[in-house]
Structures are given as structure tokens and as C-alpha cells.
Amino acid sequence: MVKKRIWVILGLCAIVCFSLTLQANGVQAADKVVWTFATNPGPAANTWSFHPYPRFQNLLEKNSGGRFVLETKVGLYPPREVIHAVKKGDVEIGWERTPWLAGTFPLWDLSLPFFWDNVYEYEAFLNDPKTIAMDRETFGEQNLIKISEIQSATTDGIFAKKAIKTLDDFKGLKVRTAGVIPTFALQLMGASPLTIATTEILEALQRGTVDAIQTSRGWGMGFGLPDVATHVSIWSVQSIFGGMLIVNKEKFEALPKDLQKVLIDTGREMQGQNTFGAMIEEDESVIGAKVSAMEIVFPEKSEIEKARKLCKPVIQKWLDLAGPRGKQVLDTAAKYASGAKAMME
């Protein structure tokens, strides 16, 4: 009997020691979560939040005490397909560029022309309780939870071999663009929008197939447009370029409650950091243009106001695409967007 008790005590001691060893290392094996994170490369600050400098992944691991680890897979799915993989649960978490999905999920894309003056206005809208509630509802319907908005700087660059200073300069201008909203906006401004594959835009501008390329300043410079353009003129045909950090709803609800909170809180933290990074990216592009010997052109405020009024029909088109919830989202956004009054009056 005594020997039996001794062996029982020794066994319990061994279990306790093993448990303490795991805790000393900061991780309990049964509680550690490893998720696959699908993302894609790119030159903007939002991409660098995840790759090649994995700020978000490191923050999540730190904030969870090492219990939550993301295994990043770059290019596992093409852009526009990450969201579908997350919905199905093929991966637990992913980052997706929202405007590229505007045809499928128009309610989530508020990259309206001349609507937002800066990313801080957009950030205030994102943090509005009504926006958070709407995201919870609409993403939930798709078996998703949006934990963060990871946007890039405004897609406001018009790269060309001449300055585009006034609305008159858009008349008949052949502009490469992408997406329903910027295409319609450019048409209203008098331009002739064209769709051309990204891999062909340098050659298209060089050969004169198009007169201009509409894209993000930072992306355009990183892609080599200064080699074929002399000017970049700033017209906010797309006033924001959103990106969503999304997780599979079922996988999220299977997490321990404390890790759910860590994930949500870390997403919010990353959203704030990325907004600041996006603003730096936008300001830095001015320096980039000068270094590349390009002339950066800021139109007169009066020309921007004219453009806002011309582009008012875009609002109705967006409402038609967004459906019955669109009015509520737009009314919330209008509280923060400097261009809302001119475009919605």
C-alpha cells in the first residue's frame, strides 16, 4: 500500500513538472492555435503589414503570449479568390483587396470619386458603431468576420506625358482604369476609359495606346511608370482603396473566448497602424515623384469642386449596386467624408 502511494505521488509530481515546463515556455500545447493566412504581394503599405515584414503576424503572436501563430502563404490563391477560400474554410484567415470585388460585394466598397479627402476620414467612418454593426451583420451572412480594414493610399494618380490640370484636359483622354466606379467617374469627367491588363500598361502608355494610366501614386512609381510618363496629376477618381482582413466565422467561433478577443483587438490595433502607414505612403509619393524627375500636379481646388459635382451620378449608381442597405452606409460615411456634401446635395 505504501509503495503504491509513493508511485502515485511520484506520477503526480511528474505531471505537475511537465505542465510547469510547458507554462514556463509560455505555451500550453493543447491551447496553441496555428492558422493558415492567405495573402498576396504588392508595393503598398497595406501589403507590407503582412509580407515581407509581417507586422500583424508578430503582433498577434506577441499579444497572445505565443498561443496564436499564423503560417503565411503568399500567392496561395490569386487576388479576388482569397475571400472565397476563407468563406469555405480552406484557410482560416486572409487579406483581400475590396475594390477588386466591388461587382460581387459592392456594399463594402466605398472608393467613391472625390469623396474622402484622406485616410483619417475613412478611419473615423470605420470606427463608427453603425459601421462596425453593419460589418458584423453583412460579413456574417457570408460566413466571415472582418477583423480589420487594411487600406492603401488613395488611387489618385493620373500618369501621363503631360499635365492634367483642369477638367477640360480630360476631354477625349484615353485613360487606362479598372472597376465600375472609377470608369464611370472618368466618363462623367469627359475621358475615354479603357481596360488593359496590368502587365501591359507601360507599353500601352509608351506606344500611345492610352494617353494616361489611373492608379495609386506609390504603386505606379514602384511599377515603373516614371520611365514612360513625365507627369502625375492628382485626381481622386478613387478616393480610397480598401482591403479587408477576414476570418472564417466558424473557425473564429471555435476559438477560446480569450483568443477571439486577442484576434479582434490585434486587428483593430493593426488597422490604426496601417492607416498611419497609408498616410505616410501618400506623402512619400510626393518625394518619389521629385526623385524620379516627374512633375507632380495638384489641380486648383475649384477644379476639384467642379469634378465632385460632375461625378454626383456615381452616388446613385453606387446605391443601385449596393442595394437596400446602401443608404444607411452612405449616410454614416457622409458624417466623415469631406466630399460628401457636394456629391450628395
PLY file of the C-alpha trace (Angstrom):
ply
format ascii 1.0
element vertex 345
property float x
property float y
property float z
element edge 344
property int vertex1
property int vertex2
end_header
0.00 0.00 0.00
2.78 2.41 0.95
4.70 1.62 -2.24
1.54 2.16 -4.30
1.01 5.59 -2.71
4.64 6.51 -3.39
4.27 5.65 -7.09
1.02 7.65 -7.30
2.71 10.66 -5.68
5.72 10.37 -8.00
3.41 10.16 -11.02
1.51 13.26 -9.98
4.78 15.12 -9.42
5.94 14.19 -12.92
2.69 15.50 -14.44
2.95 18.75 -12.48
6.58 19.22 -13.50
5.74 18.63 -17.18
2.88 21.13 -17.01
5.07 23.73 -15.34
7.71 23.24 -18.03
5.17 23.98 -20.76
3.92 27.05 -18.91
7.48 28.27 -18.41
7.89 28.22 -22.17
4.83 30.47 -22.46
2.65 27.99 -24.37
0.33 25.19 -23.33
0.43 22.64 -26.16
-3.29 21.90 -26.11
-4.12 25.62 -26.30
-1.83 26.67 -29.15
-3.62 27.69 -32.36
-1.93 27.63 -35.77
-3.84 29.14 -38.68
-3.03 29.45 -42.38
-3.03 33.04 -43.58
-3.53 33.70 -47.32
-2.20 36.97 -48.72
-0.63 38.38 -51.88
2.39 40.58 -52.65
2.34 44.24 -53.60
4.24 47.51 -53.11
1.75 49.36 -50.88
1.98 49.77 -47.11
-1.03 47.53 -46.53
0.75 44.58 -48.15
3.83 45.14 -46.03
1.70 44.74 -42.91
1.82 41.02 -43.72
4.69 40.42 -46.15
7.65 40.73 -46.36
7.61 42.48 -42.98
4.98 40.50 -41.03
3.86 43.17 -38.59
0.41 41.71 -37.99
1.59 38.14 -37.52
4.20 39.23 -34.99
1.70 41.37 -33.09
-0.81 38.53 -32.88
1.78 36.10 -31.56
3.02 38.66 -29.03
-0.46 39.69 -27.86
-1.47 36.06 -27.39
1.64 35.10 -25.44
2.72 32.77 -28.24
-0.57 30.88 -28.33
-1.78 32.21 -31.72
0.51 31.62 -34.71
-0.14 32.42 -38.38
1.59 30.49 -41.14
1.63 32.97 -44.03
1.10 31.73 -47.58
1.84 34.37 -50.21
0.12 33.71 -53.54
-1.70 30.60 -52.32
-4.80 31.98 -54.07
-4.95 34.70 -56.73
-6.32 38.09 -55.71
-10.14 38.05 -55.87
-10.17 34.40 -54.76
-8.81 34.71 -51.22
-12.21 35.71 -49.86
-13.87 32.61 -51.30
-11.22 30.34 -49.79
-11.79 31.93 -46.37
-15.58 31.65 -46.72
-15.29 27.92 -47.42
-12.79 27.40 -44.61
-9.98 26.23 -46.90
-7.87 28.75 -44.97
-8.76 30.38 -41.68
-7.71 33.96 -42.41
-6.90 36.09 -45.44
-6.35 39.59 -46.78
-8.34 40.72 -49.81
-8.42 43.96 -51.84
-12.00 45.20 -51.61
-12.41 47.30 -54.82
-11.40 44.32 -56.92
-14.54 42.57 -55.61
-16.90 45.53 -55.96
-19.03 43.70 -58.52
-19.68 40.90 -56.03
-19.72 42.85 -52.77
-20.50 46.49 -53.72
-21.74 47.42 -50.25
-18.22 47.04 -48.84
-16.52 49.27 -51.43
-16.74 53.00 -50.73
-13.91 54.07 -53.03
-16.13 56.83 -54.43
-14.59 59.65 -56.52
-13.62 62.81 -54.64
-15.47 61.53 -51.55
-12.72 61.06 -48.94
-10.07 63.74 -48.57
-7.71 61.49 -46.59
-7.43 58.09 -44.92
-8.14 59.56 -41.48
-11.67 60.49 -42.56
-12.14 56.91 -43.72
-10.73 55.57 -40.46
-13.27 57.61 -38.46
-16.06 56.07 -40.56
-14.68 52.57 -39.96
-14.74 53.11 -36.19
-18.33 54.38 -36.13
-20.54 51.92 -34.15
-23.01 51.77 -37.05
-20.25 50.73 -39.46
-18.98 48.09 -37.05
-22.53 46.72 -36.60
-23.13 46.68 -40.36
-19.84 44.85 -40.97
-20.71 42.29 -38.32
-24.07 41.64 -39.96
-23.11 41.63 -43.63
-19.82 39.77 -43.32
-21.53 37.27 -41.01
-24.01 36.47 -43.78
-21.03 35.35 -45.87
-19.62 33.13 -43.07
-16.94 35.76 -42.45
-15.80 38.09 -39.71
-13.96 41.26 -40.70
-11.37 41.99 -38.06
-9.63 44.90 -39.73
-9.61 47.32 -42.66
-6.18 47.32 -44.29
-6.39 50.02 -46.96
-3.76 51.58 -49.16
-3.30 55.23 -50.06
-5.71 56.90 -52.46
-5.69 55.68 -56.02
-5.49 59.26 -57.24
-2.61 59.30 -59.72
-3.11 60.08 -63.42
0.23 59.19 -65.03
0.73 60.78 -68.45
3.20 62.53 -70.74
1.56 65.86 -69.98
-0.03 67.68 -67.07
-3.76 67.17 -66.43
-4.56 70.42 -64.65
-8.22 71.04 -65.46
-11.38 69.12 -66.29
-11.02 70.28 -69.89
-7.80 68.26 -70.09
-9.84 65.06 -69.66
-11.92 65.58 -72.80
-11.25 62.61 -75.08
-8.31 61.46 -72.91
-7.78 57.71 -73.26
-7.24 56.56 -69.66
-6.50 53.06 -68.51
-8.53 52.27 -65.40
-10.27 49.35 -63.71
-13.59 48.89 -61.93
-17.13 50.17 -62.37
-16.86 53.27 -60.15
-13.64 54.90 -61.48
-14.64 54.03 -65.05
-18.00 55.78 -64.66
-16.37 58.75 -62.92
-13.85 59.24 -65.73
-16.62 59.05 -68.32
-18.52 61.77 -66.47
-15.34 63.88 -66.49
-15.12 63.58 -70.28
-12.41 60.91 -70.58
-12.46 57.68 -72.58
-11.66 54.88 -70.09
-10.04 51.66 -71.30
-9.33 48.32 -69.64
-5.80 47.00 -70.16
-4.01 44.19 -68.35
-1.61 45.38 -65.66
1.35 43.71 -67.36
0.75 45.79 -70.50
0.25 49.30 -69.10
3.83 50.55 -69.51
3.95 49.51 -73.14
0.44 50.90 -73.73
1.44 54.35 -72.45
4.77 54.27 -74.25
3.18 53.39 -77.59
0.25 55.75 -77.23
-2.41 53.06 -76.97
-3.54 55.10 -73.97
-2.82 58.70 -73.02
-2.79 58.10 -69.27
-2.86 55.48 -66.51
-5.08 55.93 -63.45
-3.66 54.18 -60.40
-2.09 54.68 -56.97
0.87 57.06 -56.94
3.04 54.67 -54.92
2.11 51.63 -56.96
2.62 53.45 -60.26
6.09 54.59 -59.28
7.02 51.18 -57.98
5.77 49.56 -61.18
7.99 51.79 -63.34
5.57 54.35 -64.75
8.14 57.18 -64.30
10.06 55.54 -67.16
7.22 56.27 -69.59
5.41 59.25 -68.01
6.58 62.79 -67.31
3.70 63.92 -65.06
1.47 62.50 -62.37
-1.66 64.59 -61.79
-3.68 64.11 -58.62
-7.37 63.45 -59.23
-9.15 61.28 -56.65
-11.12 59.17 -59.09
-10.86 56.50 -56.41
-10.63 58.30 -53.08
-9.73 55.19 -51.07
-8.57 51.66 -51.90
-9.86 49.36 -49.21
-8.63 45.98 -48.10
-10.26 43.54 -45.71
-8.62 41.27 -43.18
-11.17 38.48 -42.83
-11.51 35.21 -40.93
-13.80 32.24 -41.35
-16.73 32.72 -38.95
-16.99 29.07 -37.90
-13.25 28.84 -37.23
-13.41 32.07 -35.24
-16.29 30.85 -33.08
-14.37 27.64 -32.34
-11.52 29.65 -30.75
-11.28 30.07 -26.97
-13.03 33.29 -25.95
-9.80 34.95 -24.85
-8.15 34.27 -28.24
-11.21 35.65 -30.02
-10.69 38.89 -28.13
-6.94 38.90 -28.84
-7.63 38.49 -32.58
-10.24 41.28 -32.69
-8.12 43.64 -30.58
-4.99 42.97 -32.65
-6.97 43.59 -35.83
-8.09 46.98 -34.53
-4.53 47.80 -33.48
-3.23 46.89 -36.93
-5.96 48.96 -38.59
-4.76 52.08 -36.81
-1.13 51.39 -37.61
-1.90 50.74 -41.26
-3.93 53.96 -41.58
-0.89 55.89 -40.43
1.31 53.90 -42.82
-1.05 54.66 -45.70
-0.83 58.39 -44.97
2.97 58.20 -44.93
2.88 56.29 -48.22
0.79 59.04 -49.78
3.07 61.84 -48.55
6.17 59.90 -49.54
4.92 59.61 -53.10
5.39 63.37 -53.50
9.09 62.89 -52.72
9.19 59.86 -55.01
7.85 61.86 -57.91
10.55 64.51 -57.46
13.32 61.93 -57.18
12.14 60.26 -60.38
12.17 63.66 -62.15
8.42 63.56 -62.66
6.30 66.65 -62.22
3.50 66.20 -59.69
0.44 68.29 -60.48
-2.17 69.31 -57.91
-5.24 70.83 -59.59
-6.82 74.00 -58.23
-9.47 73.44 -55.56
-12.08 74.97 -57.84
-11.40 72.24 -60.43
-11.80 69.53 -57.80
-15.14 71.03 -56.74
-16.29 71.01 -60.38
-15.26 67.35 -60.64
-17.20 66.50 -57.48
-20.38 67.98 -58.91
-19.88 66.27 -62.26
-19.43 62.92 -60.51
-22.64 63.16 -58.44
-24.37 60.47 -60.59
-21.80 57.99 -59.27
-23.53 58.13 -55.89
-26.82 56.92 -57.33
-25.06 54.23 -59.33
-23.34 53.02 -56.16
-26.67 52.98 -54.30
-28.23 50.93 -57.09
-25.38 48.42 -56.87
-25.20 48.34 -53.07
-28.87 47.51 -52.56
-31.25 48.34 -49.70
-28.53 48.72 -47.06
-26.57 51.22 -49.14
-28.42 54.32 -47.93
-27.61 53.56 -44.29
-23.91 53.00 -45.06
-23.69 56.15 -47.17
-25.41 58.28 -44.52
-22.90 57.08 -41.93
-19.98 57.74 -44.29
-21.27 61.24 -45.06
-20.69 62.28 -41.45
-16.93 61.97 -42.01
-16.23 62.44 -45.73
-15.31 65.99 -46.79
-16.62 65.43 -50.32
-19.98 64.02 -49.29
-21.92 67.28 -49.15
-21.02 68.38 -52.67
-21.76 64.95 -54.11
-24.96 64.20 -52.18
-26.77 67.55 -52.01
0 1
1 2
2 3
3 4
4 5
5 6
6 7
7 8
8 9
9 10
10 11
11 12
12 13
13 14
14 15
15 16
16 17
17 18
18 19
19 20
20 21
21 22
22 23
23 24
24 25
25 26
26 27
27 28
28 29
29 30
30 31
31 32
32 33
33 34
34 35
35 36
36 37
37 38
38 39
39 40
40 41
41 42
42 43
43 44
44 45
45 46
46 47
47 48
48 49
49 50
50 51
51 52
52 53
53 54
54 55
55 56
56 57
57 58
58 59
59 60
60 61
61 62
62 63
63 64
64 65
65 66
66 67
67 68
68 69
69 70
70 71
71 72
72 73
73 74
74 75
75 76
76 77
77 78
78 79
79 80
80 81
81 82
82 83
83 84
84 85
85 86
86 87
87 88
88 89
89 90
90 91
91 92
92 93
93 94
94 95
95 96
96 97
97 98
98 99
99 100
100 101
101 102
102 103
103 104
104 105
105 106
106 107
107 108
108 109
109 110
110 111
111 112
112 113
113 114
114 115
115 116
116 117
117 118
118 119
119 120
120 121
121 122
122 123
123 124
124 125
125 126
126 127
127 128
128 129
129 130
130 131
131 132
132 133
133 134
134 135
135 136
136 137
137 138
138 139
139 140
140 141
141 142
142 143
143 144
144 145
145 146
146 147
147 148
148 149
149 150
150 151
151 152
152 153
153 154
154 155
155 156
156 157
157 158
158 159
159 160
160 161
161 162
162 163
163 164
164 165
165 166
166 167
167 168
168 169
169 170
170 171
171 172
172 173
173 174
174 175
175 176
176 177
177 178
178 179
179 180
180 181
181 182
182 183
183 184
184 185
185 186
186 187
187 188
188 189
189 190
190 191
191 192
192 193
193 194
194 195
195 196
196 197
197 198
198 199
199 200
200 201
201 202
202 203
203 204
204 205
205 206
206 207
207 208
208 209
209 210
210 211
211 212
212 213
213 214
214 215
215 216
216 217
217 218
218 219
219 220
220 221
221 222
222 223
223 224
224 225
225 226
226 227
227 228
228 229
229 230
230 231
231 232
232 233
233 234
234 235
235 236
236 237
237 238
238 239
239 240
240 241
241 242
242 243
243 244
244 245
245 246
246 247
247 248
248 249
249 250
250 251
251 252
252 253
253 254
254 255
255 256
256 257
257 258
258 259
259 260
260 261
261 262
262 263
263 264
264 265
265 266
266 267
267 268
268 269
269 270
270 271
271 272
272 273
273 274
274 275
275 276
276 277
277 278
278 279
279 280
280 281
281 282
282 283
283 284
284 285
285 286
286 287
287 288
288 289
289 290
290 291
291 292
292 293
293 294
294 295
295 296
296 297
297 298
298 299
299 300
300 301
301 302
302 303
303 304
304 305
305 306
306 307
307 308
308 309
309 310
310 311
311 312
312 313
313 314
314 315
315 316
316 317
317 318
318 319
319 320
320 321
321 322
322 323
323 324
324 325
325 326
326 327
327 328
328 329
329 330
330 331
331 332
332 333
333 334
334 335
335 336
336 337
337 338
338 339
339 340
340 341
341 342
342 343
343 344
